[in-house]
Amino acid sequence: MAKSPRTSLISDPERAKVVVLRAAIWGMAGSFFGIVFLATLILLRHNTESIWHIPAATAIAASVVSAFYSVKRVGVMGGLVGSLSALGFFIASHDQLPPAWEVVGFGAIAGFLAGIPISKLYDDENRNTLRIAITGAGTGALVGWCCLLLVMLLPQFNYAGVLTLVMVPSVGTIFSYLSFGTDHGRGFTDRLPQWLGVSSVAAVVAGVVATGFWIFAMSIHTGVDLPLRDSVRALMVDIPAAMLGGAFGGAFGGALLEYFGIKWAGRL
């Protein structure tokens, strides 16, 4: 007679460890997702007025997180380049706060250029970089539009912690399912040069990291209009809630999938 999932989990310490590990991995990914989502949302709301802020921010956050956790070397390299380029840009600007898109654009260009030599290394890992990022972006956009519809119908859910609590397990589950077996599939990205895919993903990651530096600089810069600075600070207050919501949502989603033996849950 087969054991129930609950019984086998209690009687099998090794399986229990795997469930806890999966929850920890998804929890960390969710926390990172919350930071990227809110930083991108702040940047978009600062520059444009539109209802597509939530889907766009969700798509970018999902793409960046999928790059970090599926193609770690490209993600880490993009993050380092974005940090260094933003710091260099601020130092060169002296006491002036440069426009957001200059900082983000400079970071993205630096990430793209840095990705070219990286693409020559670790061929097996870099082969599916662009496909993974596009899968993450598409999944994020889908979940983002669903969350936007939820917010429009129920405005009380328009809170960073609640949104990331819903987004992270949804994005993680759909992304894991869609990317399961990606090593064996073929798509239009296989027709593109490998360096283009790696550089494009590195550019997105570097641009997002540069966005974070710009938001921090804007929040403390005395030359920024007070209402604008206050609105950015109000969103920054939500960062802990976004991180916690993403962490709890990710941990719950990852543990649940692993608990029931969903084999493609290990893709993230």
C-alpha positions, 0 to 999 in steps of 0.5 A: 500500500502506497504511503500518503505524501504526509506520511512519507514526508515524516518517515523520510528525512531526506525527502523532508530536507528536499522540501525545505531546500526547495522552499528556501530556494523559491523563498530567496527567489521570491524575495529578490523578485519583490525588490526588482518588481518594486524598483521597476514599478517606481521607475515606470511610475516616475516616467509614464502614466499608464495602467501597464505598470504592473504587467511590465514590472512583473515581466521584467522582474520575472525575466531578471530572476529567471536569469539569476537562478537559471543562468547564474553567471550571466545574472551575476555578471550583469548585476556587477556591471550594472552596479559599477556603471551606475556608481561611475555615472553618479561619480562623473555627474558630481552633485547633479542627479542624472535623468533615470533613463541615462543611468539605466541606458548606460548600465544596459549598454555596459551590460550588453558589451560585457556579455559578449566575452562572457558568451564565449565561456560556459557554452552549455550553460549559455545556450538557452539564456535568451529562451529562459529570459523570454520565458520568464518575461512572458510568464511575468507579463501573463501573471501581471495582467491577471494581477492588474485585473484583480487590482481593478476589481478589488482595489484593496489588493493593491498592496506590494506585499499582497501582489508579490505573495500572489505573483511569485508562486504563480510565476514560479509554477508557470515558468518551471512548467514552461521551461521544463525540458527546455534543453531538448526543445528548439525555437527561434532563439536557436537561430540567433547568435549565442552572444546576442542572447547572453548580451541581451539578458546581461543588459536587462539585468544591468539596467535593472540594477542601475535602476535600483541605484538611481532610485536610492540616489533620487530618494536622498538627493536634495535637488529633487522636487519634494512631491516627487521625492516623497512619492518615491519614498512612499513606494520604497517603504513597501520594499520590506513588504514586497520582499516578505510577500515574495519570500512567503509566496515563493516558499509556500509554492516551492514546498507545495510543488515539491511536497506533491512530487511535481518533478518540473518544480526543480527548474527554479 
